Amino acid sequence: TSLTGLIMMAIPFANVIAAPIAGYFTDKYNAASVSIFNLFIYAIPIIFLTLISGKENLVIFTFMLLFLGVGNGGFQNNPMIMGYAPQEYQGIAGSLAALFRNLGMGIGVSIATTSLYSGMSFKAGKQIAYYPTNHPSWFLNGMHFAYLTALGLLILAIVLVYSIHKIDKKEALGKR
């Protein structure tokens, strides 16, 4: 429906607002700090989506999608990548960033689909390879499992970016 389309616009709308603001804070502070903050913002709706029952208020659901967009738009991976590449390797660093971004999108869809259908299959007690029209609880279980998988990957990202942040702080203290 048109309402569904409007609700789904929350993510790109928040991205458009959050990205330049995060860029400003990245220039003022650093990419790792801004990214850690936004990964935690991103975790809020992911946790919400792992608990969703299908009876949530659409306004609350839309706000969670806005938080997803803010967390995603505010994640400053490009400045982190380019900041570590020496000037003479900026081109190859940018190319590798694009390559891994595309690989991540492809692998991400595969992981999401696999975890969704694994969760549905677990709930059904048999292999599911289709949308379970007459069993919405199977789909909901699969969705919860997919978002739990996403939460696990998000926690891994937080740990990795925090490690980068600690290295940056240590190097900054060593330069004084």
Secondary structure, DSSP 8 states (H G I E B T S, - for coil): -HHHHHHHTHHHHHHHHHHHHHHHHHHHS-HHHHHHHHHHHHHHHHHHHHS--S---HHHHHHHHHHHHHHHHH--HHHHHHHHS-GGGHHHHHHHHHHHHHHHHHHHHHHHHHHHHHHHHHHHTS---S--TT-HHHHHHHHHHHHHHHHHHHHHHHHHHHHHHHHHHHHHHHT-
